[in-house]
């Protein structure tokens, strides 16, 4: 019995390793001939991407559909579960594949565009910045909290997604005096909803996530940029280093979407404001 179980595990591992080894980058002509472009987006990352009953939706999903339409291809979305770092996500989704199998995508969206980040991820090509994100803090204007001074917040609570820039800032700011104020949530949207429901006095998240979480009550809250290094960043796309011709083509498409207003329109259709990549 034990031997049979061990044999089954070994067989499963060999099959999965074969899947990983068979994962390979596809250049533009191979993608075009297949009629399908496989696009990696995050699994549970509203309002950018989420999967509900096998149906993909969100800002990045709509961007992916627009890219596929311009290439006259069918989009095939691949759900990526966020790892400990984006470096892990690029390895699993773009250039190597996950050790459990599943192959790689032709294109990944919502990737940070940063020179130092690109230098340490030399297996991929990063390109096509299509939006700028901004870390903001929000508070309820109706409670007189138009702009809460975190240095003088008292015992009021602050919501933030765990293991994010906002989290690292809060637990270290002002000599660590805010640590007891911080309430961690599994997602930015959950933290923003806690603010909306009056469970906390302040929330930190990207402006886009903040707007999505506040929804129709957006005007009840004041959003203020957080003035710390790294609080504004670009998002773009990635392909395997051997698929640069695909990357160059998609980069042109993303740039055109920014210029002609179709990128802003996608954000607007989700009830979100849009900040172009060249806004700073």
Secondary structure, DSSP 4 states (H G I P E B T S, - for coil): -HHHHHHHHHHHHHHHHHHHHH-----HHHHHHHTEEEEEEESEETTTEEEETTEEESHHHHHHHHHHHHTT-EEEEEEE---SSHHHHHIIIIIS--TT-----SEEEEEE--HHHHHT-TTEEEEEEEEEEEEEEEEEGGGT-TT--GGG-TT--EEEETTSHHHHHHHHGGGGTTTTTEEEESSHHHHHHHHHTTS-SEEEEEHHHHHHHHGGGGGGEEEEE--STTSEEEEEEEEEGGGHHHHHHHHHHHHHHHHHSHHHHHHHHTT-----TT--
